[in-house]
């Protein structure tokens, strides 16, 4: 299993990520794909990575390399590889990052969202149940979405919520 930074000139990888991104995330939980590519090409701390197993495109992961933590924004495995342990393998590689990781999850109110939270918890992520958090809208006509934060590594989100939320909102969501 390999996680590598997306090469924008590799049309197969770009197309794979675009299709999986649109298929895996509702419009309210994703930025326009062209904007995502622009962020990756620019000098921002934003990275699009593609995951590959035996030459096959398995999934993708986008994240922001922020000062004191890494913010994982989007993660998806191709339907062809789901339920085969690939998600766990990718996250275990990603969790070797030198700084704590923070990510957003939907409120655990449905079977699917509960499974997603459980997936991260089994990997060692902590769900910050008492922290109130909203994902800002990706689009001008959109609404903020209530979410929960999860973390892996040495970071206390409750104690540092103001700074963490401010960093995520200003850098990731530009608000």
C-alpha positions as CSV (number, residue, x, y, z in Angstrom):
1,X,0.0,0.0,0.0
2,X,1.3,3.4,-0.9
3,X,0.1,6.9,-0.2
4,X,1.5,9.5,-2.6
5,X,0.9,13.1,-3.4
6,X,-1.4,13.5,-6.4
7,X,0.5,14.4,-9.6
8,X,-1.9,16.9,-11.3
9,X,-0.5,15.9,-14.7
10,X,-1.7,12.3,-14.2
11,X,-5.2,12.4,-15.7
12,X,-6.1,8.9,-14.6
13,X,-5.4,9.8,-10.9
14,X,-7.2,13.2,-11.2
15,X,-10.2,11.6,-12.9
16,X,-10.3,8.8,-10.3
17,X,-10.2,11.2,-7.4
18,X,-12.8,13.6,-8.9
19,X,-15.3,10.8,-9.5
20,X,-14.8,9.2,-6.1
21,X,-15.0,12.6,-4.4
22,X,-18.3,13.5,-6.0
23,X,-19.7,10.0,-5.4
24,X,-18.6,9.9,-1.8
25,X,-19.5,13.3,-0.4
26,X,-22.7,15.3,-0.7
27,X,-22.4,18.8,-2.3
28,X,-22.8,20.4,1.1
29,X,-19.6,18.6,2.4
30,X,-17.3,19.3,-0.5
31,X,-15.7,22.3,-2.3
32,X,-15.8,22.5,-6.1
33,X,-13.2,20.0,-7.4
34,X,-11.4,22.7,-9.5
35,X,-10.9,24.7,-6.3
36,X,-9.5,21.7,-4.6
37,X,-7.0,21.2,-7.5
38,X,-6.1,24.9,-7.3
39,X,-5.4,24.6,-3.6
40,X,-3.2,21.5,-4.2
41,X,-1.2,23.2,-7.0
42,X,-0.7,26.4,-5.0
43,X,1.5,27.2,-2.0
44,X,-1.2,26.4,0.5
45,X,-0.7,23.7,3.2
46,X,-3.3,21.5,1.4
47,X,-2.4,18.1,0.0
48,X,-4.3,15.7,-2.2
49,X,-3.0,12.2,-1.9
50,X,-3.9,9.1,-3.8
51,X,-3.7,5.6,-2.4
52,X,-2.4,2.7,-4.6
53,X,-2.2,-1.0,-4.0
54,X,-0.4,-3.2,-6.6
55,X,-0.7,-0.5,-9.2
56,X,-4.5,-0.1,-8.6
57,X,-6.1,3.2,-7.5
58,X,-7.7,2.4,-4.2
59,X,-8.8,5.8,-2.7
60,X,-7.7,9.3,-1.8
61,X,-7.1,11.4,1.3
62,X,-7.0,15.2,1.4
63,X,-5.5,17.0,4.4
64,X,-4.1,20.3,5.6
65,X,-0.7,20.4,7.2
66,X,-1.3,23.0,9.8
67,X,1.2,24.2,12.4
68,X,0.4,22.1,15.4
69,X,-1.8,19.4,13.8
70,X,-2.9,17.9,10.6
71,X,-6.5,18.3,9.6
72,X,-7.8,15.4,7.5
73,X,-10.6,16.9,5.3
74,X,-11.7,14.1,3.0
75,X,-11.0,10.4,2.9
76,X,-12.7,7.8,0.6
77,X,-12.0,4.3,-0.6
78,X,-13.3,3.2,-4.0
79,X,-16.4,1.0,-3.8
80,X,-14.4,-1.8,-5.5
81,X,-12.1,-2.0,-2.4
82,X,-14.5,-1.2,0.5
83,X,-14.8,-3.7,3.3
84,X,-11.5,-5.2,2.4
85,X,-9.4,-3.6,5.1
86,X,-8.0,-0.9,2.8
87,X,-9.4,2.0,4.8
88,X,-7.7,0.8,7.9
89,X,-4.4,0.3,6.0
90,X,-4.5,3.8,4.6
91,X,-5.3,5.4,8.0
92,X,-2.6,3.4,9.8
93,X,-0.1,4.7,7.3
94,X,-1.5,8.3,7.6
95,X,-1.4,8.0,11.4
96,X,2.4,7.8,11.3
97,X,2.3,11.6,10.8
98,X,4.6,13.6,13.0
99,X,1.8,15.7,14.5
100,X,-1.7,15.0,15.9
101,X,-4.5,14.5,13.4
102,X,-7.9,16.1,13.7
103,X,-10.9,15.3,11.5
104,X,-14.6,16.0,11.3
105,X,-17.3,13.4,11.4
106,X,-21.1,13.6,10.9
107,X,-23.1,13.4,14.1
108,X,-23.5,9.7,15.0
109,X,-27.2,9.7,14.5
110,X,-27.5,7.1,11.7
111,X,-26.2,3.5,11.3
112,X,-23.7,4.7,8.7
113,X,-22.4,7.7,10.7
114,X,-22.1,5.5,13.8
115,X,-20.1,2.9,11.8
116,X,-17.8,5.7,10.5
117,X,-17.2,7.0,14.1
118,X,-16.6,3.4,15.2
119,X,-14.1,2.9,12.4
120,X,-12.0,5.8,13.6
121,X,-12.3,4.8,17.3
122,X,-11.1,1.3,16.5
123,X,-8.0,2.9,15.0
124,X,-7.4,4.9,18.2
125,X,-9.1,8.2,17.4
126,X,-10.9,10.0,20.2
127,X,-14.4,11.3,19.7
128,X,-14.8,14.7,21.5
129,X,-18.5,14.2,22.3
130,X,-18.8,17.4,24.5
131,X,-17.3,19.7,21.9
132,X,-19.8,21.8,19.9
133,X,-18.6,22.2,16.4
134,X,-20.0,23.1,13.0
135,X,-18.5,22.6,9.6
136,X,-18.7,26.0,7.8
137,X,-20.5,26.0,4.5
138,X,-18.4,25.2,1.4
139,X,-20.7,27.3,-0.8
140,X,-22.1,30.8,-0.4
141,X,-25.7,29.6,-0.4
142,X,-25.0,26.7,1.9
143,X,-25.5,26.3,5.7
144,X,-23.1,25.2,8.4
145,X,-23.4,21.5,9.3
146,X,-23.2,20.2,12.9
147,X,-20.3,17.8,13.2
148,X,-18.1,16.2,15.8
149,X,-14.4,16.4,16.0
150,X,-12.1,13.4,16.4
151,X,-8.4,13.3,17.1
152,X,-5.5,11.0,17.1
153,X,-2.3,11.8,19.0
154,X,-1.4,14.2,21.8
155,X,-3.9,17.0,21.5
156,X,-6.6,18.2,23.9
157,X,-9.4,19.7,21.7
158,X,-11.6,20.8,24.7
159,X,-8.8,22.8,26.2
160,X,-7.6,24.2,22.9
161,X,-10.9,24.5,21.0
162,X,-10.8,28.2,20.4
163,X,-7.4,28.1,18.7
164,X,-8.1,24.8,16.8
165,X,-11.5,26.0,15.5
166,X,-10.0,29.3,14.6
167,X,-7.2,27.7,12.6
168,X,-9.5,25.3,10.8
169,X,-12.1,28.0,10.0
170,X,-9.5,30.5,8.8
171,X,-7.2,28.2,6.8
172,X,-9.4,25.4,5.6
173,X,-12.7,27.2,5.1
174,X,-11.4,30.7,4.6
175,X,-13.9,32.3,7.0
